[in-house]
Amino acid sequence: MPHAPPPHEHHHAPGVPHPAQAAPWSLLRMALPARLGMAALIAAGLWALVLVAMR
């Protein structure tokens, strides 16, 4: 009995990882002030979650 074809074809060898895809934004590609600001924003959001959870 023949196998059905996969839903999508891979375009790389089985032992090779998937090729990199362009990210819409990357923390590593931001300028230093923007990177620090984003890190502070993420940290503040995480602390807000902790404080809400402890309530």
PLY file of the C-alpha trace (Angstrom):
ply
format ascii 1.0
element vertex 55
property float x
property float y
property float z
element edge 54
property int vertex1
property int vertex2
end_header
0.00 0.00 0.00
1.62 3.33 -1.00
2.23 6.01 1.61
0.38 9.29 1.35
2.63 12.30 0.68
3.37 14.53 3.68
1.17 17.64 4.03
4.18 19.86 3.32
7.49 19.11 1.69
10.73 19.77 3.54
13.42 21.56 1.60
16.39 20.46 3.67
18.14 17.21 4.45
16.82 15.18 7.40
19.99 15.73 9.46
20.12 19.48 8.87
18.14 21.85 11.13
15.47 24.11 9.70
16.89 27.23 8.07
16.65 30.45 10.08
13.61 32.62 9.50
13.55 36.40 9.76
11.96 37.51 13.03
9.59 40.50 12.90
11.56 41.97 15.80
14.53 40.78 17.78
15.79 41.99 21.15
19.33 41.26 19.95
19.01 43.57 16.91
17.74 46.59 18.85
19.90 49.55 19.84
21.15 49.47 23.44
18.66 52.05 24.88
15.73 50.28 23.20
17.04 46.91 24.41
17.29 48.14 28.00
13.85 49.70 27.81
12.29 46.52 26.44
14.05 44.42 29.08
12.74 46.75 31.81
9.23 46.55 30.36
9.34 42.74 30.28
10.74 42.61 33.84
8.00 44.97 35.08
5.35 42.80 33.45
6.76 39.67 35.06
6.89 41.38 38.47
3.27 42.47 38.01
2.33 38.82 37.42
4.20 37.78 40.57
2.52 40.46 42.68
-0.94 39.58 41.34
-0.31 35.89 41.99
0.75 36.61 45.60
-2.40 38.62 46.28
0 1
1 2
2 3
3 4
4 5
5 6
6 7
7 8
8 9
9 10
10 11
11 12
12 13
13 14
14 15
15 16
16 17
17 18
18 19
19 20
20 21
21 22
22 23
23 24
24 25
25 26
26 27
27 28
28 29
29 30
30 31
31 32
32 33
33 34
34 35
35 36
36 37
37 38
38 39
39 40
40 41
41 42
42 43
43 44
44 45
45 46
46 47
47 48
48 49
49 50
50 51
51 52
52 53
53 54
